[in-house]
Amino acid sequence: MKRAPKSAAKLVIFENGDTICAETEAIQSRIRQRAFELSQARPIDAQELYDWMTAESEVISVPPMELVEKDGRFEVKFAVAGVDPADMNVMVTPNQILLKSQYSHRHDVQTGTVHLCDFKSATVFRSVNLPQPVDVNSARANFKDGILLVSASKQAAVQTKPKRIRKTAAKKK
């Protein structure tokens, strides 16, 4: 019996980075709020960076990634095992790729007694700045074996042909 193939992540293409900036700001706002909450209860000798890092680790899960340039394309691999591809949102601008997804982890009472669990429910969030602009219309997202592959062709350099200046012979009187 064949299993139905899972769909790829939702791919959203933008011409500019406004939406990605808004998503990034929303996540940073949540982290900022949690960092403030932690600052109210932190030891006197702790630093603000500690609050930020703790809040960030509670709010988001940053997946490992790899950015490779190959044959005129950028390929970004995100390790997102356990995340349902249908829940993944990929946003692409000419200069940036953003992955965002909700990951929930629950224990089924039927599975038995859980003695140790490092899984957590969190927002999977990773933003990648590209070294060169890409053609957003060429962007593709594929998911296989826990790896989300986002690829896009590098933007072709705008080449303009030099205008020909036609010389006309001077008229003799």
N, C-alpha and C positions, 0 to 999 in steps of 0.2 A: 504494500500500500504506500503510495507516494504522499508525502506531506506537502501541503500547499506552501509555495515559496512565500517568505515574508516580504512585505513591501519595503521599499527603501524609505529613508527619512524624508520628511517634508522639506522641500527645497524652495526657499523664498529668495528672489533676486531683487536687489535694490540698486539704483543708479548712484546713490550716495550713502554715506555712513550714518545718516541721522537716526535711523531705526536701531542700528547696532549701538550707537552712542546712548540712545534711550534705554535699551536693554541693559547695557553695561552700567549706566547710572542707577537703574532700578536695583540691580544686584548690589552695587556699592552702597546704596542707601540702606538696604537691609543689613549689610555687614556693618555699616557705620552705626546703625541703631543698636545692633547686638554688641558692638565694641563699647558703646557708651554704657549699656547695661552692665557689661563685665567690668568696666572701669569703676563702677560704683561699689563693686564687691571685691576688687583685686587687692592683693597685699600692697602695702605702702611702697615697697622697693621694686614693684613691677613697673614696666614701661607701657606706653600706649601701643607700641608695636605688638606686644604680647596680646593686648586686647583685640587688635585688628586681626592677628593671625588666628587667634582662638575663634573669633566670630566668623571669620572666613571659612575655617574648617567645619564649623557647625552649619553654615548656610549653604555652601556649595561643595561639590565634589569636582575636582579638576582632573579630567582624564589625561593620561599620557598621550602624547601626539608626536607625529613626525611630519616634517615638511620636506618634500623632495621636488626638485626641478628635473623634468625628463622630457625630451622630445618636444620642447616648446610648450610644455604644460606644467602646472604646479599640481602636485598630489599631496593631500593632507590626510593622514591616517589618524583616527581617534580610536583609542581602546575603550570600548563602552560595553563590555560583556555584561549581560544581564538586563540591559536597557532594551525595551521594546522599540524596534525601529519605527513603528507607527507613532510613537510618542516623541521622536526626535525632531527638532526644528533646526534647520541649517539656513543661515542667512549669509548671502554673498553680496559684497560690493566689489568694485574694481580693486580695492586695496586691502580687503579684510574678509575673513570667514569667521563666523560665530556659530558654535554648537550650543544649543540649550535644550534641556529635557528634564522632566521630573522623574525621579527614581524613588520608588517606594519599596520598603522592605518590611515584611510582616512575617510573623511565625504562625504557622498553622498548628492549632492545638493537637491535631491528629499526628503530627510528625514526631512527637515525643518531647522529652525534656531537652531544652537548649542549654548547654553548659558554657558555650562561648560563641560570640557572634561579633564580628567586626563590621558587618554590613550596617549601613545607615540610610535612612531616607534623606534625600537632599536634591538640590537642583544641580544637575550635571551642567557645567558651564565652562566653556573654553573659547577664547578669542585668539585668532592668529592674524598678525599683520603680515601681509605678503611683501616680498622684496621688490616686486614689480607689479603693475596693474594687470588684471586679467579681463578677458572678455566674459562678462557675466552671463551672456546668452549661451556660452559653451559649458557652463557649470553642470556637473552631474554628481549625484550622490548614490552610492551603493553600499549595502550592508551585507557582510558575510563573516561568519565565525567570530562575532563579537567585535569586529573592526568596521568602523564607518569610514569609507573612502570618499573624499570629496575631491574632484578634479576639475580644473578649468584651464583653458588655453590662455597663454600670455597674450595680452593685448598687442595687436599688430601696431608697429610704429606707423604713425601717419606719414605717408610719403607723398609729397606733392612733386609733380613734375615741374621743372623750371619752365616758365613761359618762354616761348620762342619769340624773339623780337625780329620781326621781318624788316630787313633793310630794303628800302626802295632806292633805286638809282636816282640821283639828282637830275632833274630835267635841265637840259641845255637850252639856252635861249637862242 
